[in-house]
Structure formats: C-alpha cells, structure tokens
Amino acid sequence: MTKPKLLVTGGTGYVGSFTVRALQDKYEILIVDNLLYGHEDAVPNIKVVKLDLSNGPRLKELMAEYKPEAVVHFAAYIQAGESVTNPTKYFVNNVSGSLNLLNAMVEAGVKKMVFSSSAAVYGNPENLPIKENQTKNPINPYGDSKLMIEMMLKRYHMAYGLNYVALRYFNACGAELDGSFGEDHRPETHIIPLLIRAYLKGEEFIIFGNDYKTKDGTCVRDYVHVLDLADVHKAALTALFDGLTTAEFNCGSGVGFSNLEIVKSLEAVTGQPAVYKFGSRRPGDPDKLVAGVDKIKDQLGWQAKYSDIKTITSSAFKWHKNHPLGYNK
Ligand SMILES: NC(=O)c1ccc[n+]([C@@H]2O[C@H](COP(=O)([O-])OP(=O)(O)OC[C@H]3O[C@@H](n4cnc5c(N)ncnc54)[C@H](O)[C@@H]3O)[C@@H](O)[C@H]2O)c1
C-alpha cells in the first residue's frame, strides 16, 4: 500500500526529528530544512532537501513536484530572547517563510497543515490553567510571529480551503527513553539541558529567582515530553485526514514543575547532589504557566504519557551523558 506523502519543514530539528521518526511507518516523508539548527544524524534514512523557506520559487517547484497530501511545519527560529533584540530575524524567517510555504501549498493544491505554534502566543495569562480561547497577548516578537502565522492560517482556510491544526506546545523536553536521540539546540536556552550539562561538567547551576509566588518560590512551567509531542502530531494528522478543518490545541501535560523540582528530580535520577544557587529574576518571567488540556483530550483523544518529571529528567540525562557533544557524538 502506498503511504500518504508529507512534506515536513524543520524536520531535522529537535521536535521535528522525533516526530518524523514516529511518523515514518505510516507516511512517506520529505524534509525541507536549511540545516542551520538541525542535525541530519537525528533523522537517519529520511530524505532531507537543504532549502530555506525564504526561497519561495524553489519551494513552489518542490511542492508541485512532490505534491504532498499534508505539510507539517516546524521550521522557525525559536529564541524568544533573541527575538526581542532582533525582531527582523523572526518576522522575516518565521512569518515571511511561512507565507512562502502557504503560497506554495495553495498553488500546488495542498490542503492540510499541522503547524508548530507555541504557548508564547498567550504572553502572561490572566487565568490558569491557560485555555485555548484565552486572550492572546505575546510579550516578544517570537510569540508575535507564531500568532501572526495562526492568523494567516485562519484566513487561508477561509479563502483557499486550507485546513490546519495549530499545536501550541508548552516546554518541549526529554529524549528517547534509551538516550539514543535527544535535544541539541545551539545555543541551548532551555533549563533541563542546561542544568544537566552543568551537572555533568561539575559546574554550578543558577536558578533565576526564588521569590516567585509559587510553592517553593521558583518559576513553574508546563513541560511536555518530546515523545508526547511526536504522538500529538500523529493524532492531528489523523484528524485532518478524517475531515477536521481547523483547530488550535494546547500541548502540555496540564501539570507544572518548578525549577527547583527539576533540580531535585535530577538529583534523584543520578543519586548525587547538584551544585546550584539562586540568582536574580529574569525580567518578564511570569510565576506560573500551565496548559489547560481538556480541549485536546476531548477533541483529539490525546493526553501526555511520558511527561512526568522522572521520565523527562532520566531520559534527558541518558542522552546528555551518552552524547556530551550532542549529535557530534
Ligand atoms: N522547543 C520548544 O520547547 C518549543 C516550544 C513551543 C514551540 N516550539 C516550536 O516548535 C518548532 C520546532 O522547535 P524545535 O525546538 O524543534 O526547534 P529547532 O531549532 O530544533 O528546529 C527548527 C528547525 O527548523 C529549521 N529552520 C528554521 N528556519 C528555517 C527556514 N527558514 N527554512 C528551512 N529550515 C528552517 C532549523 O534549521 C531547524 O532544523 C518551532 O516552530 C518552535 O517555534 C518549540
């Protein structure tokens, strides 16, 4: 039986690579990636075309030649802090790159997209847990870029019948349970890999602030295991192939962990104390961000399975311990 074809942008990156490996049994996959931040070693046996989404004409040719049934769109620059000082980079790459992609889809008659959106579309929420219909008020250009793409999707659906699922991930984390594949962002800005790397090098780790309004004073975030994110893409694609037209879903565990709980969890996994101290707060960090997960459970039947703190820290620890240089071994 022939498999339905998917074109996957950013498929050599962290979340993309876990997802394509999970989808490859059911779908034929072609990855489009500029390889600036991704790793081909993360997607063995999957075809990768090195192409930047800024190249609209080549993208149109490729879309017309390959003619996928759906596009899964991960490609983006992802550093919220950098987006504040260099918004141009984020609007050009994320927004204009996505526009090229959407136009190539419309021209080739490709009608389905799963889009990697972000909890950053909400900004500092008024209520917790954060529900999908809550006010969208991004606090940085990265979040703006994701919200703008969601707006484009809505309009392209209305005008051209392009159907989509926007998945608003909370904090992606974790690795394959055997530690064979994992997170390798360069530069790394996420707490779990930074903590584990500091631990493995015997360096002191600094927790930003311990005077937040949370149970232990450190920030609380919703962490979602990358294996769960891979799984949610399967569910979203199945729903689109079954006739879903448009939807936005939070992808989180619905449970928040504090920074200090993550450190304690690493200590429990390794059996050794971690060296850490409390530093000052980072400007703009809300106390607590936790996803409302009822909608995705009700409508997609999806629920996180691997997003408990122990599975997250133990899988990530295995990956970093076995691959101190990331995908360069
Ligand atoms: N990692 C998280 O915690 C998180 C949270 C919320 C949302 N997201 C979203 O999920 C997606 C994937 O995140 P990730 O952590 O895997 O990031 P990543 O940087 O590991 O992967 C992104 C991939 O896209 C590629 N890319 C970027 N711009 C491109 C362009 N113009 N043309 C072609 N390829 C391009 C990069 O080279 C990289 O391989 C992103 O859209 C991100 O905004 C991630």
The ligand as a Gaussian input file, in Angstrom:
#p B3LYP/6-31G(d) Opt

LIG

0 1
 N       11.318000      23.552000      21.739000
 C       10.269000      24.041000      22.369000
 O       10.181000      23.993000      23.602000
 C        9.124000      24.647000      21.596000
 C        8.048000      25.192000      22.303000
 C        6.998000      25.781000      21.595000
 C        7.010000      25.786000      20.207000
 N        8.081000      25.269000      19.538000
 C        8.083000      25.331000      18.073000
 O        8.349000      24.044000      17.572000
 C        9.112000      24.117000      16.370000
 C       10.331000      23.237000      16.491000
 O       11.105000      23.648000      17.611000
 P       12.487000      22.938000      17.917000
 O       12.759000      23.077000      19.364000
 O       12.489000      21.591000      17.308000
 O       13.493000      23.909000      17.111000
 P       14.807000      23.535000      16.290000
 O       15.585000      24.790000      16.149000
 O       15.491000      22.340000      16.894000
 O       14.227000      23.094000      14.875000
 C       13.821000      24.011000      13.902000
 C       14.359000      23.534000      12.571000
 O       13.889000      24.427000      11.535000
 C       14.969000      24.774000      10.694000
 N       14.647000      26.078000      10.102000
 C       14.455000      27.256000      10.743000
 N       14.176000      28.231000       9.854000
 C       14.157000      27.656000       8.629000
 C       13.922000      28.134000       7.309000
 N       13.671000      29.416000       7.068000
 N       13.989000      27.259000       6.285000
 C       14.260000      25.956000       6.494000
 N       14.501000      25.444000       7.710000
 C       14.461000      26.284000       8.773000
 C       16.178000      24.782000      11.621000
 O       17.412000      24.669000      10.936000
 C       15.891000      23.564000      12.495000
 O       16.347000      22.372000      11.890000
 C        9.407000      25.591000      16.154000
 O        8.471000      26.114000      15.242000
 C        9.200000      26.197000      17.519000
 O        8.810000      27.544000      17.430000
 C        9.130000      24.698000      20.194000

